[in-house]
Amino acid sequence: MAIFEATHGSAPRYKGLDKVNPVAMILSGMLMLEHLGEVDASERLEAAVAKVIAEGKHVTYDLKDDRDDPTAVGTRAMGDAIVAALGR
């Protein structure tokens, strides 16, 4: 038996605001894939997350040097960037 969840909590005050970093939830899914024996998929997902963060272009405000950086993206845009990185 295994449980996979983001450890940061649900952050209800940010619900529907499209501003929260999705990485904790995505990496929980990565750990689930690994647990299920889908090692290649798990490694590809982890690499895609790392690539997006390293590029620093499509990341949420908390991953910017300045939290008021106007180039910060929302939850959906960062998730879309990670999905796009899976195809590279």
C-alpha positions as CSV (number, residue, x, y, z in Angstrom):
1,M,0.0,0.0,0.0
2,A,1.2,3.5,-0.8
3,I,-0.1,7.1,-0.5
4,F,1.0,10.0,-2.7
5,E,0.2,13.6,-1.9
6,A,1.7,17.0,-2.0
7,T,3.1,17.7,1.4
8,H,2.4,21.4,1.4
9,G,-1.3,21.1,2.1
10,S,-4.2,22.3,0.2
11,A,-3.8,26.1,0.4
12,P,-7.5,26.8,0.2
13,R,-7.0,30.6,0.2
14,Y,-5.4,30.3,-3.3
15,K,-8.2,28.1,-4.7
16,G,-9.1,29.2,-8.2
17,L,-6.5,31.9,-8.4
18,D,-4.1,30.1,-10.8
19,K,-1.0,31.2,-8.9
20,V,0.2,28.2,-6.9
21,N,3.2,26.2,-7.8
22,P,2.0,22.8,-9.1
23,V,5.4,20.9,-8.7
24,A,4.6,19.2,-5.4
25,M,1.5,17.6,-6.8
26,I,3.2,16.7,-10.1
27,L,6.2,15.1,-8.2
28,S,3.7,13.1,-6.1
29,G,2.4,11.7,-9.4
30,M,6.0,11.0,-10.4
31,L,6.6,9.0,-7.2
32,M,3.3,7.1,-7.9
33,L,4.5,6.2,-11.4
34,E,7.8,4.9,-9.9
35,H,6.0,2.9,-7.3
36,L,3.9,1.3,-10.0
37,G,7.0,0.3,-11.9
38,E,6.6,2.9,-14.6
39,V,10.2,4.0,-14.1
40,D,10.7,5.5,-17.6
41,A,7.6,7.6,-17.3
42,S,8.7,8.7,-13.8
43,E,12.1,9.7,-14.9
44,R,10.8,11.6,-17.9
45,L,8.4,13.5,-15.7
46,E,11.1,14.4,-13.2
47,A,13.4,15.5,-16.0
48,A,10.6,17.7,-17.5
49,V,10.0,19.4,-14.1
50,A,13.7,20.0,-13.6
51,K,14.1,21.4,-17.2
52,V,11.2,23.9,-16.7
53,I,12.6,25.0,-13.3
54,A,16.1,25.3,-14.6
55,E,15.0,27.4,-17.6
56,G,13.1,29.7,-15.1
57,K,10.9,31.1,-17.8
58,H,7.6,29.4,-17.2
59,V,7.6,29.2,-13.4
60,T,5.4,30.5,-10.6
61,Y,6.2,33.6,-8.5
62,D,7.8,31.5,-5.7
63,L,10.5,30.3,-8.0
64,K,11.5,33.7,-9.3
65,D,14.3,35.7,-7.6
66,D,11.8,38.5,-7.0
67,R,8.4,37.4,-5.9
68,D,6.9,40.4,-7.7
69,D,8.5,39.5,-11.0
70,P,5.9,40.2,-13.7
71,T,7.1,37.3,-15.9
72,A,5.9,34.8,-13.3
73,V,3.2,32.5,-14.7
74,G,0.3,30.8,-13.1
75,T,-0.4,27.2,-12.1
76,R,-1.8,26.2,-15.4
77,A,0.9,27.8,-17.5
78,M,3.6,26.1,-15.5
79,G,1.9,22.8,-15.8
80,D,1.5,23.3,-19.5
81,A,5.3,24.1,-19.8
82,I,6.0,20.8,-18.0
83,V,3.8,18.9,-20.3
84,A,5.5,20.5,-23.3
85,A,8.9,19.6,-21.8
86,L,7.8,16.0,-21.8
87,G,7.7,16.1,-25.6
88,R,11.2,17.4,-26.0
